[in-house]
């Protein structure tokens, strides 16, 4: 009902409305929903009436998974925390030793009259003065500030990221992201909208278009790839039946990054790119190559279809670029971050897309293992690499990268493999993730500088180095207050991250897109 919350994850089976998904994506504008669209439990229905069929409830819902991710991320240690752990390991014993020697030094100095008795306050003797110096050293020393420097910043940083629609899975991801100087993009569903549509079909053999798509859709319906979904959707349009039941596909094989094979109505169907046809021993005539070249020049993806070992047709699919792709690549360049595109698509389409968005380095017709290998090559050259993808074929590269970023609408495997999940499926959030991690680690470094500087300056003053010249000393209660203040200051410095604002260039870009 209007104004009510969606009870669980599911998809719309009847009705049309706008749903406020800001609690999940951080996007303030309502999202239009109609029959077949997915909805997320906990989001708010704004106007119309929706009938929803539940798919995930309780702990399996998207909201519950996000809460678990954020909680585990906030508990996970960043590698930089090891620095504080190493210091803390020796800090406490060292402070105890310093406090003891401070007391001994001042006690012996008083006992052997190494300083005038006028230095001793009237309310105490030399023993008490020495004891106060020792206690002040022990009290003012603060390993707490060192221990709080990283976890408080990580906790606030991951929380802010979640509010921006960027789920960061722990301190390790946050630390790696701030060093990123190279981003590797997948094409389909990452640089493009991920909603490809069939734009043309060429039959090379005499057969009905309905029969052609009947077999192709039966093979592709089992695939999760966006291109496969586009083909199935187009086949439904030709059949003019939304819920058409396709013939059973037997011996289905998904060749990741290339296409699918199946047996439909006793015919061996192969649907995929040129590489799959060659590997399957299928002859590709010159006419088909010319059709593919023509499609590639228009940044379209050419799909070949064979039946019983003979090429029978080609399908041209267009996947529009995301409206902000070119600007995001430009902004990354201004941040001194290199952009590379690695895709399983053909070279012609890949080069056309890369030229349009402004990416200079392209790797096309790459299998999943080749994507991962490219990431490793970049790492070996000294770059800190982030991989941005959404499909099963991106998972090996996402795991291999220093930082794996998965598009939120991607496959479950890709989201699971990633270190950072971009819930809004917006390329702008790649920049937000890098910028937020950089600002978080700036706070961590500030915290360490303050914590170390405080102890380096505070301990000698508490030990009485200024007492002989200025008669200045820190009573234990003042030292205790200073210690508490140092810890509070570190926490406050981290909490300032709550005021995080995205780079102004992104807000300007968003205004342009809205207009």
Protein Blocks (a to p, Z undefined) as FASTA:
>chain_A
ZZiacfbgcddfbdcddddfklmnopabdcdddehiacdehiacfklccddddfbgcjlp
mklmmmmmmmmmmmpccfklmmmmmmmmmmmmmmmmmmmmmmmmmmmmmmnopacfklpc
fkbcfklmmmmmmmmmmmmpcfklmmmmmmmmmmmmmmmmmmnopacebjklmmmmmmpc
bdcddfehplmnoiacdfbdcdfbdcdfklmmmmmmmmmmmpcbfklmmmmmmmmmmnop
aklccdddehiacdehkaccddeehiacddddfklmmmnopacdfklmmmmmmmmmnopa
cddddeehiafbdcdddddddfklmmmmmmmmmnopacddddfbdfklmmmmmmmnopab
dcehiafklmmmmmmmmmmnopacddddfbfklmmmmmmpmbdcddfklcfklmmmpmbd
cfkopaklmmmmmmmmmmmmmmmmmmmmmmmmmmmmmmmmmnopmmmmnopacdfklmmm
mmmmmmmmmmmmmmmmmmpccdfklmmmmmmmmZZ
